[in-house]
Each structure stands twice: as structure tokens, then as C-alpha cells.
Amino acid sequence: MDIEAYEMALQTAQKISFAYEDLFGDTSKRKVFGAIFDRFLLPVDPAGSMEPYDAIIALWRHSPDEYDQMVRELEKFSLI
């Protein structure tokens, strides 16, 4: 495992988690987060029982291309 890539994934997951918490009060942004999380995180956490941070890391480990796509979409909607 590439330590630098792992560190970057951890930092990005934390950034996404913090942004989600910070923007939770904004209903429209929460809906966009929800749609993106449903599409990308439910496959790695079907029960929805993981914290977003943990599910994001699981996505990175199991499907790095999907992880990259999720990050691009979050950036596209100015959520991170």
C-alpha cells in the first residue's frame, strides 16, 4: 500500500466528513450529499450503519475509481 495515497485518502475522507457536518443545516446541500452518498457509499455499507468517514475509507479501499468519481462530484457541486 502506498502510504502517501493512504494519507491523502484519510485527509480527503476527513475533509468530506467535516464538510457534510458543517453543511448539514443547509437542506439543499444535505440532499446533494445524500444523493452522492447513497450512490457511492451504500454499495460498501448497505445497512448505512457506518459513519461517513469510515464508509469513504472503505470505498477508497474497495473501489478507488468510484472513490475518485465521488470526490469529483463533491467538488463539482462545491461541497468540498
C-alpha positions as CSV (number, residue, x, y, z in Angstrom):
1,M,0.0,0.0,0.0
2,D,1.3,3.4,-0.9
3,I,1.5,5.4,2.4
4,E,1.2,8.7,0.7
5,A,-2.0,7.7,-1.2
6,Y,-3.4,6.3,2.1
7,E,-2.7,9.5,3.9
8,M,-4.3,11.5,1.1
9,A,-7.4,9.3,1.3
10,L,-7.6,9.8,5.1
11,Q,-7.3,13.6,4.8
12,T,-9.9,13.7,2.0
13,A,-12.3,11.5,3.9
14,Q,-11.9,13.8,6.9
15,K,-12.5,16.8,4.7
16,I,-15.7,15.3,3.2
17,S,-16.9,14.3,6.7
18,F,-16.3,17.8,8.1
19,A,-18.0,19.4,5.1
20,Y,-21.0,17.1,5.5
21,E,-21.3,18.1,9.2
22,D,-20.8,21.8,8.5
23,L,-23.3,21.9,5.7
24,F,-25.9,19.6,7.3
25,G,-28.2,22.5,8.2
26,D,-28.4,23.6,4.5
27,T,-31.3,21.4,3.3
28,S,-30.4,21.6,-0.4
29,K,-26.7,20.8,0.2
30,R,-27.7,17.9,2.5
31,K,-29.9,16.5,-0.2
32,V,-27.0,16.6,-2.7
33,F,-24.7,14.9,-0.2
34,G,-27.3,12.3,0.5
35,A,-27.7,11.5,-3.2
36,I,-24.0,11.2,-3.7
37,F,-23.5,9.2,-0.6
38,D,-26.4,6.9,-1.5
39,R,-24.9,6.2,-4.9
40,F,-21.3,5.7,-3.8
41,L,-21.3,4.6,-0.2
42,L,-24.3,2.3,0.0
43,P,-22.5,-0.4,-2.0
44,V,-19.8,-0.6,0.7
45,D,-22.2,0.0,3.6
46,P,-25.6,-1.4,2.5
47,A,-27.0,-1.1,6.0
48,G,-26.0,2.5,6.3
49,S,-24.5,1.8,9.7
50,M,-21.0,3.3,9.2
51,E,-20.0,6.8,9.9
52,P,-19.4,8.7,6.6
53,Y,-15.7,8.8,7.2
54,D,-15.4,5.1,7.6
55,A,-17.6,4.4,4.6
56,I,-15.5,6.8,2.5
57,I,-12.3,4.9,3.5
58,A,-14.0,1.6,2.7
59,L,-15.0,2.9,-0.7
60,W,-11.4,4.0,-1.3
61,R,-10.1,0.6,-0.4
62,H,-12.6,-1.4,-2.3
63,S,-13.2,0.8,-5.4
64,P,-10.7,3.5,-5.9
65,D,-12.2,4.6,-9.2
66,E,-15.6,5.1,-7.6
67,Y,-14.0,7.0,-4.8
68,D,-12.3,9.3,-7.2
69,Q,-15.6,9.9,-9.0
70,M,-17.3,10.7,-5.8
71,V,-14.7,13.2,-4.9
72,R,-15.0,14.8,-8.3
73,E,-18.8,15.1,-7.9
74,L,-18.5,16.6,-4.5
75,E,-16.0,19.2,-5.9
76,K,-18.3,19.8,-8.9
77,F,-21.1,20.8,-6.5
78,S,-18.7,22.9,-4.4
79,L,-19.4,20.7,-1.3
80,I,-15.7,20.3,-0.6
